């Protein structure tokens, strides 16, 4: 019986995650939250060379991000 309760708890958490994720994807961003055209990142990359985000920004073309 404890295994059944454990499995039900795990299933409930997964279902809650999927529902929350889906609801979040359908929610539109408020007006004024779009990234500016000259957005380059958080700004700490110039002072922190060990930042892993710095390497990812080089690979991502920020202009291709489509904020809806």
N, C-alpha and C positions, 0 to 999 in steps of 0.2 A: 504493500500500500504506500509506503513512503516514496518508492520509486515513481509511482503514478503521479503523486503530488509534485515531485521534483520535475518530471517531464512536463506536466501541465504548467508549472511556473516558467520553465524555459520557453515553452511554446507561446505563452502569454507575453513574455518579454519580446520575443521575435515578432509577434503580430503587432505589438505596440510600436516597435521600431519601424516596421514597414508602413504602418498607417501614418505615423508621424513624418516619415521621410516623404511619402506621397503627398501629404497635406502641405508640407514645406515647399515641395517642387511646384505646386499649383499656386502658391501665394506670390503675388506680384510685389516687386520691390517698391517702396514708397518713392514718390517723385523727389528728385534732387539727390538720389543715392547713386547715380551713375558715376562710373569712374571718369575722371578727366582724361582728355586725349593725351596729355603728356605724363600720365602716371607711370612711374618707374619702379615702384615698390615701396617698402616701408621706410626707407631712408637710412636704416641702420646698416645697410650693406656696405656703405662707404667707410664705416668705422669698425665693422666686424667681418673680417675676411673668412672666418670659419662658419659663417651662416650658411646652412644648406639651402635656404631659399634663394640666395644669391646665384647659385648654380642653376636653379630651376628657372629663374627669371630670364637667364640668357637663352634657355631653350624654348620659352613660351613667348609668342608674339602677342603682347598685351592688346594690340589693336584688334585681334581676332576675337577677343572676349565679347560676347554679345549679351549685354545686360538688358534684361526685359523688364 
